């Protein structure tokens, strides 16, 4: 019988989360939809709630058009220059 230690010595992550926003009031909102049926409509409704409740402005609606693949780097760079925060989600 061999026993294995359940610990790992994997390298630490080099990516970090962005700091939390202090407030959503008046922020510029981006929407990234994944191309699934109803994703654009569902996220537009969610975006409308941010507009109504926090005075946000919807600046960008980006599409990745493949739910199983990451968004293209160029899309993320472009959107990051135009918005304060981004929401994404599935349709179906």
DSSP file (Angstrom, degrees, kcal/mol; ACC not computed):
  #  RESIDUE AA STRUCTURE BP1 BP2  ACC     N-H-->O    O-->H-N    N-H-->O    O-->H-N    TCO  KAPPA ALPHA  PHI   PSI    X-CA   Y-CA   Z-CA
    1    1 A X              0   0    0      0, 0.0     2,-0.4     0, 0.0     0, 0.0   0.000 360.0 360.0 360.0 136.5    0.0    0.0    0.0
    2    2 A X        -     0   0    0      2,-0.0     2,-0.4     0, 0.0     0, 0.0  -0.951 360.0-156.2-114.5 136.8    1.2    3.5   -0.9
    3    3 A X        -     0   0    0     -2,-0.4     2,-0.4     2,-0.0     0, 0.0  -0.905   6.7-157.7-109.8 139.0    0.0    6.6    0.9
    4    4 A X        -     0   0    0     -2,-0.4     2,-0.3     2,-0.0    -2,-0.0  -0.932  20.3-119.7-117.8 140.1    0.1   10.0   -0.7
    5    5 A X        -     0   0    0     -2,-0.4    -2,-0.0     1,-0.1     0, 0.0  -0.606  16.9-141.8 -74.5 133.0    0.1   13.3    1.1
    6    6 A X        +     0   0    0     -2,-0.3     2,-0.2     2,-0.1    -1,-0.1   0.300  69.6 103.8 -80.7  12.5   -2.9   15.4    0.1
    7    7 A X        -     0   0    0      2,-0.0     2,-0.4     1,-0.0    -2,-0.1  -0.526  58.3-147.9 -92.7 162.7   -0.9   18.6    0.1
    8    8 A X        -     0   0    0     -2,-0.2    -2,-0.1     2,-0.1    -1,-0.0  -0.948  18.8-160.6-130.9 148.9    0.4   20.4   -2.9
    9    9 A X        +     0   0    0     -2,-0.4     3,-0.1     3,-0.0    -1,-0.0  -0.069  41.9 151.9-114.2  31.2    3.5   22.5   -3.7
   10   10 A X        -     0   0    0      1,-0.1     3,-0.1     3,-0.0    -2,-0.1  -0.227  53.6 -93.9 -62.6 150.6    2.0   24.1   -6.7
   11   11 A X        -     0   0    0      1,-0.1    -1,-0.1     3,-0.0     2,-0.1  -0.289  46.1-100.2 -63.0 149.5    3.2   27.6   -7.7
   12   12 A X        -     0   0    0      1,-0.1    -1,-0.1    -3,-0.1     2,-0.1  -0.394  45.4 -94.9 -70.5 149.7    1.2   30.5   -6.3
   13   13 A X        -     0   0    0      1,-0.1    -1,-0.1    -3,-0.1    -3,-0.0  -0.369  24.8-158.7 -65.8 141.5   -1.2   32.2   -8.7
   14   14 A X  S    S+     0   0    0     -3,-0.1     2,-0.4    -2,-0.1    -1,-0.1   0.518  71.3  80.1 -97.0  -8.5    0.1   35.2  -10.6
   15   15 A X        -     0   0    0      0, 0.0     2,-0.3     0, 0.0    -2,-0.1  -0.784  61.1-170.7-100.3 144.1   -3.4   36.5  -11.3
   16   16 A X        -     0   0    0     -2,-0.4     2,-0.1     3,-0.0     3,-0.1  -0.934  26.3-104.4-131.3 154.3   -5.4   38.5   -8.8
   17   17 A X        -     0   0    0     -2,-0.3     2,-0.1     1,-0.1     3,-0.1  -0.444  41.9-104.7 -72.9 150.0   -8.9   39.7   -8.6
   18   18 A X        -     0   0    0     -2,-0.1    -1,-0.1     1,-0.1     3,-0.1  -0.433  46.6 -93.8 -68.3 150.1   -9.6   43.4   -9.1
   19   19 A X        -     0   0    0      1,-0.1    -1,-0.1    -2,-0.1     3,-0.1  -0.327  49.1 -94.9 -64.2 150.4  -10.3   45.3   -5.9
   20   20 A X        -     0   0    0      1,-0.1     2,-0.2    -3,-0.1    -1,-0.1  -0.349  41.1-109.3 -64.4 144.2  -14.0   45.6   -5.1
   21   21 A X        -     0   0    0      1,-0.1     3,-0.1    -3,-0.1    -1,-0.1  -0.547  15.4-139.8 -73.1 139.9  -15.7   48.8   -6.2
   22   22 A X  S    S-     0   0    0      1,-0.2     2,-0.3    -2,-0.2    -1,-0.1   0.832  83.5  -3.5 -68.5 -31.7  -16.5   51.2   -3.4
   23   23 A X        -     0   0    0      2,-0.1    -1,-0.2     1,-0.1    31,-0.0  -0.984  50.3-145.1-156.5 154.7  -19.8   52.0   -5.1
   24   24 A X    >   +     0   0    0     -2,-0.3     3,-2.1    -3,-0.1    30,-0.1   0.498  58.6 129.5 -97.2  -8.1  -21.7   51.2   -8.3
   25   25 A X  T 3  S-     0   0    0      1,-0.3    30,-0.2    31,-0.1    -2,-0.1  -0.264  85.6 -10.3 -57.3 121.3  -23.3   54.7   -8.5
   26   26 A X  T 3  S+     0   0    0     28,-2.3    -1,-0.3     1,-0.2    30,-0.1   0.563  95.7 152.1  71.1  10.4  -22.8   56.2  -11.9
   27   27 A X    <   -     0   0    0     -3,-2.1    30,-2.2    27,-0.3     2,-0.5  -0.315  50.5-112.6 -73.8 157.0  -20.3   53.5  -13.1
   28   28 A X  E     -a   57   0A   0     28,-0.2    56,-2.8    30,-0.1    57,-1.6  -0.810  35.5-153.8 -90.7 123.9  -19.9   52.4  -16.7
   29   29 A X  E     -ab  58  85A   0     28,-3.3    30,-2.8    -2,-0.5    31,-1.2  -0.819   9.5-163.9-106.4 135.0  -21.2   48.9  -17.2
   30   30 A X  E     -ab  60  86A   0     55,-2.4    57,-2.5    -2,-0.4     2,-0.4  -0.892   6.6-153.2-112.2 149.3  -20.0   46.4  -19.8
   31   31 A X  E     -ab  61  87A   0     29,-2.8    31,-3.4    -2,-0.4     2,-0.6  -0.987   5.6-168.0-124.0 129.3  -21.9   43.3  -20.8
   32   32 A X  E     -ab  62  88A   0     55,-2.6    57,-0.8    -2,-0.4     2,-0.3  -0.958   9.9-168.6-117.7 112.1  -20.3   40.2  -22.2
   33   33 A X  E     -ab  63  89A   0     29,-2.8    31,-2.1    -2,-0.6    32,-0.5  -0.744  18.4-142.5-102.9 153.2  -22.7   37.6  -23.6
   34   34 A X        -     0   0    0     55,-0.7    33,-0.2    -2,-0.3    35,-0.1   0.310  42.4-106.0-101.4   8.0  -21.6   34.1  -24.6
   35   35 A X  S    S+     0   0    0      1,-0.3     3,-0.1    31,-0.1     2,-0.1   0.415  73.4 136.0  87.2  -3.9  -23.7   33.5  -27.7
   36   36 A X  S >  S-     0   0    0      1,-0.1     3,-2.1     2,-0.1     4,-0.5  -0.404  70.0 -77.5 -76.1 157.4  -26.2   31.2  -26.1
   37   37 A X  T 3  S+     0   0    0      1,-0.3    55,-3.2     2,-0.1    -1,-0.1  -0.296 116.0   3.0 -54.4 129.3  -29.9   31.5  -26.9
   38   38 A X  T 3> S+     0   0    0     53,-0.2     4,-2.6    54,-0.2    -1,-0.3   0.412  93.5 118.7  74.0   1.4  -31.4   34.4  -24.8
   39   39 A X  H <> S+     0   0    0     -3,-2.1     4,-2.7     1,-0.2     5,-0.3   0.940  75.9  47.9 -62.6 -46.3  -28.0   35.5  -23.3
   40   40 A X  H  > S+     0   0    0     -4,-0.5     4,-1.8     1,-0.2    -1,-0.2   0.914 115.1  45.2 -61.5 -43.4  -28.1   38.9  -24.8
   41   41 A X  H  > S+     0   0    0      2,-0.2     4,-1.8     1,-0.2    -1,-0.2   0.917 114.0  48.5 -66.9 -44.1  -31.7   39.5  -23.7
   42   42 A X  H  X S+     0   0    0     -4,-2.6     4,-2.0     1,-0.2    -2,-0.2   0.926 113.7  46.1 -63.2 -45.4  -31.2   38.2  -20.2
   43   43 A X  H  X S+     0   0    0     -4,-2.7     4,-2.9    -5,-0.2    -1,-0.2   0.829 108.0  57.2 -69.9 -30.9  -28.1   40.3  -19.7
   44   44 A X  H  X S+     0   0    0     -4,-1.8     4,-2.1    -5,-0.3    -1,-0.2   0.893 107.3  49.2 -63.7 -38.6  -29.8   43.4  -21.1
   45   45 A X  H  X S+     0   0    0     -4,-1.8     4,-1.3     2,-0.2    -2,-0.2   0.913 112.0  47.5 -65.4 -42.8  -32.5   43.0  -18.4
   46   46 A X  H  X S+     0   0    0     -4,-2.0     4,-1.5     1,-0.2     3,-0.4   0.924 111.4  51.6 -63.3 -43.8  -29.8   42.6  -15.7
   47   47 A X  H  X S+     0   0    0     -4,-2.9     4,-2.0     1,-0.2    -2,-0.2   0.885 104.1  57.4 -59.4 -39.5  -28.0   45.7  -17.1
   48   48 A X  H  X S+     0   0    0     -4,-2.1     4,-2.7     1,-0.2    -1,-0.2   0.839 102.7  55.2 -61.5 -32.6  -31.3   47.6  -17.0
   49   49 A X  H  X S+     0   0    0     -4,-1.3     4,-3.0    -3,-0.4     5,-0.3   0.888 106.3  50.2 -67.7 -38.3  -31.5   46.9  -13.2
   50   50 A X  H  X S+     0   0    0     -4,-1.5     4,-2.0     2,-0.2     6,-1.4   0.892 112.2  48.4 -64.9 -38.5  -28.0   48.4  -12.7
   51   51 A X  H  X S+     0   0    0     -4,-2.0     4,-1.5     4,-0.2    -2,-0.2   0.949 116.8  42.2 -63.5 -49.2  -29.1   51.5  -14.6
   52   52 A X  H  < S+     0   0    0     -4,-2.7    -2,-0.2     1,-0.2    -3,-0.2   0.912 123.9  34.3 -65.9 -45.1  -32.3   51.8  -12.6
   53   53 A X  H  < S+     0   0    0     -4,-3.0    -1,-0.2    -5,-0.2    -3,-0.2   0.751 134.2  20.1 -87.1 -25.1  -30.9   51.0   -9.2
   54   54 A X  H  < S-     0   0    0     -4,-2.0   -28,-2.3    -5,-0.3   -27,-0.3   0.376  96.2-114.9-129.7   2.3  -27.4   52.6   -9.4
   55   55 A X     <  +     0   0    0     -4,-1.5    -4,-0.2    -5,-0.3    -3,-0.1   0.777  57.5 164.2  67.9  25.0  -27.5   55.1  -12.3
   56   56 A X        -     0   0    0     -6,-1.4     2,-0.5   -30,-0.1   -28,-0.2  -0.266  33.2-134.1 -70.3 161.3  -25.0   53.1  -14.3
   57   57 A X  E     -a   28   0A   0    -30,-2.2   -28,-3.3   -31,-0.0     2,-0.8  -0.982  12.4-133.5-117.1 127.9  -24.5   53.6  -18.0
   58   58 A X  E     +a   29   0A   0     -2,-0.5   -28,-0.2   -30,-0.2     3,-0.1  -0.734  35.0 165.6 -82.4 114.3  -24.3   50.6  -20.3
   59   59 A X  E     +     0   0A   0    -30,-2.8     2,-0.4    -2,-0.8   -29,-0.2   0.790  54.7  27.1 -99.4 -34.8  -21.2   51.3  -22.4
   60   60 A X  E     -a   30   0A   0    -31,-1.2   -29,-2.8     2,-0.0     2,-0.5  -0.992  43.6-171.1-140.7 135.7  -20.4   48.0  -24.1
   61   61 A X  E     +a   31   0A   0     -2,-0.4     2,-0.3   -31,-0.2   -29,-0.2  -0.945  27.2 179.7-119.1 106.2  -22.2   44.9  -25.2
   62   62 A X  E     -a   32   0A   0    -31,-3.4   -29,-2.8    -2,-0.5     2,-0.4  -0.750  13.2-152.4-107.1 154.7  -19.5   42.4  -26.3
   63   63 A X  E     -a   33   0A   0     -2,-0.3   -29,-0.2   -31,-0.2   -31,-0.0  -0.972  18.7-174.5-127.0 139.9  -19.9   38.9  -27.6
   64   64 A X        -     0   0    0    -31,-2.1   -30,-0.2    -2,-0.4    -1,-0.1   0.605  25.3-155.3-104.7 -15.8  -17.7   35.9  -27.4
   65   65 A X  S    S+     0   0    0    -32,-0.5     2,-0.3   -29,-0.1   -30,-0.1   0.504  70.3  76.1  59.2   9.5  -19.9   33.7  -29.6
   66   66 A X    >   -     0   0    0      3,-0.2     3,-1.5     1,-0.1   -31,-0.1  -0.802  61.2-163.8-148.9 105.4  -18.6   30.5  -28.1
   67   67 A X  T 3  S+     0   0    0     -2,-0.3   -32,-0.1     1,-0.3    -1,-0.1   0.744  89.9  50.4 -63.3 -24.5  -19.8   29.5  -24.7
   68   68 A X  T 3  S+     0   0    0    -34,-0.1     2,-0.3     2,-0.1    -1,-0.3   0.477 102.4  69.1 -95.8  -1.1  -17.1   26.9  -24.2
   69   69 A X  S <  S-     0   0    0     -3,-1.5    -3,-0.2   -35,-0.1     3,-0.1  -0.849  87.1-104.3-115.4 152.3  -14.1   29.2  -25.1
   70   70 A X        -     0   0    0     -2,-0.3     2,-0.1     1,-0.1     3,-0.1  -0.292  48.0 -91.1 -65.8 158.2  -12.7   32.2  -23.2
   71   71 A X        -     0   0    0      1,-0.1    -1,-0.1    -4,-0.1    -7,-0.1  -0.444  53.7 -93.1 -65.8 143.5  -13.4   35.6  -24.6
   72   72 A X     >  -     0   0    0      1,-0.1     4,-2.0    -2,-0.1     3,-0.5  -0.311  29.7-125.6 -58.4 140.7  -10.7   36.8  -27.1
   73   73 A X  H  > S+     0   0    0      1,-0.2     4,-2.5     2,-0.2     5,-0.2   0.876 110.4  56.6 -56.8 -39.8   -8.0   38.8  -25.4
   74   74 A X  H  > S+     0   0    0      1,-0.2     4,-2.2     2,-0.2    -1,-0.2   0.879 105.8  51.2 -62.0 -37.6   -8.5   41.7  -27.8
   75   75 A X  H  > S+     0   0    0     -3,-0.5     4,-2.6     2,-0.2    -1,-0.2   0.933 111.2  47.3 -63.9 -45.7  -12.2   41.9  -26.8
   76   76 A X  H  X S+     0   0    0     -4,-2.0     4,-2.5     1,-0.2    -2,-0.2   0.891 111.7  50.2 -65.0 -40.0  -11.3   42.0  -23.1
   77   77 A X  H  X S+     0   0    0     -4,-2.5     4,-1.2     2,-0.2    -1,-0.2   0.932 112.7  47.0 -63.8 -45.2   -8.7   44.7  -23.6
   78   78 A X  H >X S+     0   0    0     -4,-2.2     4,-0.5    -5,-0.2     3,-0.5   0.936 114.6  45.7 -62.1 -47.4  -11.1   46.8  -25.6
   79   79 A X  H >X S+     0   0    0     -4,-2.6     3,-1.5     1,-0.2     4,-1.4   0.895 106.4  59.5 -64.5 -40.2  -13.9   46.5  -23.1
   80   80 A X  H 3< S+     0   0    0     -4,-2.5    -1,-0.2     1,-0.3    -2,-0.2   0.799 103.0  53.6 -60.5 -28.8  -11.6   47.1  -20.1
   81   81 A X  H << S+     0   0    0     -4,-1.2    -1,-0.3    -3,-0.5    -2,-0.2   0.659 113.9  41.9 -78.1 -15.6  -10.8   50.5  -21.6
   82   82 A X  H << S+     0   0    0     -3,-1.5     2,-0.3    -4,-0.5    -2,-0.2   0.612 110.6  48.6-107.8 -15.5  -14.4   51.5  -21.8
   83   83 A X     <  -     0   0    0     -4,-1.4   -54,-0.2     1,-0.1     3,-0.1  -0.827  56.4-144.5-130.5 162.7  -16.1   50.3  -18.6
   84   84 A X  S    S+     0   0    0    -56,-2.8     2,-0.3     1,-0.3   -55,-0.2   0.740  91.0   3.1 -91.9 -30.7  -15.7   50.3  -14.8
   85   85 A X  E     -b   29   0A   0    -57,-1.6   -55,-2.4   -61,-0.1     2,-0.4  -0.985  65.8-143.2-153.9 161.1  -17.1   46.8  -14.4
   86   86 A X  E     -b   30   0A   0     -2,-0.3     2,-0.4   -57,-0.2   -55,-0.2  -0.960   5.7-161.4-129.8 139.2  -18.3   43.9  -16.5
   87   87 A X  E     +b   31   0A   0    -57,-2.5   -55,-2.6    -2,-0.4     2,-0.3  -0.924  13.7 174.2-116.9 150.3  -21.1   41.4  -16.1
   88   88 A X  E     +b   32   0A   0     -2,-0.4     2,-0.3   -57,-0.2   -55,-0.2  -0.956   6.1 149.7-146.0 162.5  -21.4   38.1  -18.0
   89   89 A X  E     -b   33   0A   0    -57,-0.8   -55,-0.7    -2,-0.3     2,-0.2  -0.979  39.4 -84.2-178.3 176.2  -23.7   35.1  -17.8
   90   90 A X        -     0   0    0     -2,-0.3   -55,-0.0     1,-0.2   -57,-0.0  -0.602  25.2-156.1 -97.3 157.3  -25.4   32.3  -19.7
   91   91 A X              0   0    0     -2,-0.2   -53,-0.2     1,-0.1    -1,-0.2   0.507 360.0 360.0 -94.2-116.6  -28.6   32.3  -21.7
   92   92 A X              0   0    0    -55,-3.2   -54,-0.2     0, 0.0    -1,-0.1   0.483 360.0 360.0  55.8 360.0  -30.6   29.2  -22.3
